[in-house]
Amino acid sequence: MAWDFSTDPEFQDHLEWLTELMHTEIEPLDHYFRGRSPFDKTDEEVQSHLRRIQQKVKDRGLWACHLKPEMGGMGFGQVQLALMNEILGRSTFGPSAFGSQAPDSGNAEILAHYANDEQKEKYLKPLLAGEISTCYSMTEPQGGSDPNHFTCTAHRDGDEWVINGEKWFASNYPRAEFLIVMLITNPDVSVYRGSSMMLVPHDAPGLELVRNVGVGGERRGHGGHSYLRFNECRVPIENLMGEEGAGFKIAQTRLGGGRVHHAMRSVGTAKKAFDMMCERALSRETKGSLLAEKQAVQHMIADSWVQIEQFRLQVLHAAWQIDQSDTSKARLYIAGVKVATPRVLMDVVFRSMQIHGSLGMSNETPLANMWMMAPTFGVADGPTEVHKDTIAKQVLKDYRPSEGLFPTEHIPAKIEWAQQVMAERIEEELLNA
């Protein structure tokens, strides 16, 4: 019977090495380069420090582990990635140090699966080398993340595609070398057959930056998420990825893995908030005793520990499901962790903020930024409510309506059934006596 919660010694050694690297070399970057981004390849000071760490990661054989070896990665399974990402989730710079940062990791996955040889040489090779950053552009101002309401289109004109429309919250566009954009190429059929994916250079003619958008706390007009307008934007015919009309299929290839990876890193973020909570509870006194001795605080710690343990096991189980089958068959479990992620982060981080008091709400701890991550994960890669719909529909497939007027577990009917079963058994025993 294969049912195991252990990690093999060789991989555990990798995890211990990763943990040490995180504490001694990666987390210091978060504070030393506070306010600067690992995605900005023009920031030579940041990149030089990152490249030194990245080389150590490559020498260890832990670079781009989410991709198969033939695609330029290490081919780790999702369970292994989960164990790594819960450590990397403690740091903003962590994923970049290991070549697994979003949105680049998902875009690399799309390129590895669907790009032709020329596209791989031009776009995937420098991406895997950590030389460029990328952007994934799908959502729109009116349609949000619902592809049924997308209006940004592309039509062929000779040897070019001509793109018109708007895209919203194109994350990482200000620093991206290129975008992977989901576009409607045939409005006369369902979006599931009429959308396509295209590679669009950052400086493509006709691509207009309306404005950059930030999240709470960032100055208006600043931020890493962009509002874009395509005005007769032209790209070569060969910039189509995969087949025309396969855009939705390609998107699902990317988004399924991305949702799980967000959840994996969220385990690490929640654990960091929990560590801070416990340290604070043991460090501060009020009304004659430590916070850790107050029953309300003890309950907050206990509730947080239980939530994190449940969430971690849920994420690992979803990762295991993917490893056993594939992303499409594990859809129910992926949706489950997507729903759980914002709630766990919201609850644990909020409790930690409460225990820290005014310091927890200030900009002198990472808790306020962690708090902003919770609602972000509630809308990123599709709103939580959509995934609840998916869960319910998938679960209900395994059930059938009751045949009679009353439910199957109706006690009067159960008693009658039990009496019949026992009568038959008693009769059989008498015959065999």
Rosetta blueprint (number, residue, H / E / L):
1 M L
2 A L
3 W L
4 D L
5 F L
6 S L
7 T L
8 D L
9 P H
10 E H
11 F H
12 Q H
13 D H
14 H H
15 L H
16 E H
17 W H
18 L H
19 T H
20 E H
21 L H
22 M H
23 H H
24 T H
25 E H
26 I H
27 E H
28 P H
29 L H
30 D H
31 H H
32 Y H
33 F L
34 R L
35 G L
36 R L
37 S L
38 P L
39 F L
40 D L
41 K L
42 T L
43 D L
44 E H
45 E H
46 V H
47 Q H
48 S H
49 H H
50 L H
51 R H
52 R H
53 I H
54 Q H
55 Q H
56 K H
57 V H
58 K H
59 D H
60 R H
61 G L
62 L L
63 W L
64 A L
65 C L
66 H L
67 L L
68 K L
69 P H
70 E H
71 M H
72 G L
73 G L
74 M L
75 G L
76 F L
77 G L
78 Q H
79 V H
80 Q H
81 L H
82 A H
83 L H
84 M H
85 N H
86 E H
87 I H
88 L H
89 G L
90 R L
91 S L
92 T L
93 F L
94 G H
95 P H
96 S H
97 A H
98 F L
99 G L
100 S L
101 Q L
102 A L
103 P L
104 D H
105 S H
106 G H
107 N H
108 A H
109 E H
110 I H
111 L H
112 A H
113 H H
114 Y H
115 A L
116 N L
117 D H
118 E H
119 Q H
120 K H
121 E H
122 K H
123 Y H
124 L H
125 K H
126 P H
127 L H
128 L H
129 A L
130 G L
131 E L
132 I L
133 S L
134 T E
135 C E
136 Y E
137 S E
138 M L
139 T L
140 E E
141 P L
142 Q L
143 G L
144 G E
145 S L
146 D L
147 P H
148 N H
149 H H
150 F L
151 T L
152 C L
153 T E
154 A E
155 H E
156 R E
157 D E
158 G L
159 D L
160 E E
161 W E
162 V E
163 I E
164 N E
165 G E
166 E E
167 K E
168 W E
169 F E
170 A E
171 S E
172 N L
173 Y H
174 P H
175 R H
176 A L
177 E L
178 F E
179 L E
180 I E
181 V E
182 M E
183 L E
184 I E
185 T L
186 N L
187 P L
188 D L
189 V L
190 S L
191 V H
192 Y H
193 R H
194 G H
195 S E
196 S E
197 M E
198 M E
199 L E
200 V E
201 P E
202 H L
203 D L
204 A L
205 P L
206 G L
207 L E
208 E E
209 L E
210 V E
211 R E
212 N E
213 V E
214 G L
215 V L
216 G L
217 G L
218 E L
219 R L
220 R L
221 G L
222 H L
223 G L
224 G L
225 H E
226 S E
227 Y E
228 L E
229 R E
230 F E
231 N E
232 E E
233 C E
234 R E
235 V E
236 P E
237 I H
238 E H
239 N H
240 L E
241 M E
242 G L
243 E L
244 E L
245 G L
246 A L
247 G H
248 F H
249 K H
250 I H
251 A H
252 Q H
253 T H
254 R H
255 L H
256 G H
257 G H
258 G H
259 R H
260 V H
261 H H
262 H H
263 A H
264 M H
265 R H
266 S H
267 V H
268 G H
269 T H
270 A H
271 K H
272 K H
273 A H
274 F H
275 D H
276 M H
277 M H
278 C H
279 E H
280 R H
281 A H
282 L L
283 S L
284 R L
285 E E
286 T E
287 K L
288 G L
289 S E
290 L E
291 L H
292 A H
293 E H
294 K L
295 Q H
296 A H
297 V H
298 Q H
299 H H
300 M H
301 I H
302 A H
303 D H
304 S H
305 W H
306 V H
307 Q H
308 I H
309 E H
310 Q H
311 F H
312 R H
313 L H
314 Q H
315 V H
316 L H
317 H H
318 A H
319 A H
320 W H
321 Q H
322 I H
323 D H
324 Q H
325 S L
326 D L
327 T L
328 S L
329 K L
330 A L
331 R H
332 L H
333 Y H
334 I H
335 A H
336 G H
337 V H
338 K H
339 V H
340 A H
341 T H
342 P H
343 R H
344 V H
345 L H
346 M H
347 D H
348 V H
349 V H
350 F H
351 R H
352 S H
353 M H
354 Q H
355 I H
356 H H
357 G L
358 S H
359 L H
360 G H
361 M H
362 S L
363 N L
364 E L
365 T L
366 P L
367 L H
368 A H
369 N H
370 M H
371 W H
372 M H
373 M H
374 A H
375 P H
376 T H
377 F H
378 G H
379 V H
380 A L
381 D L
382 G L
383 P L
384 T H
385 E H
386 V H
387 H H
388 K H
389 D H
390 T H
391 I H
392 A H
393 K H
394 Q H
395 V H
396 L H
397 K L
398 D L
399 Y L
400 R L
401 P L
402 S L
403 E L
404 G L
405 L L
406 F L
407 P L
408 T L
409 E L
410 H L
411 I H
412 P H
413 A H
414 K H
415 I H
416 E H
417 W H
418 A H
419 Q H
420 Q H
421 V H
422 M H
423 A H
424 E H
425 R H
426 I H
427 E H
428 E H
429 E H
430 L H
431 L H
432 N H
433 A L
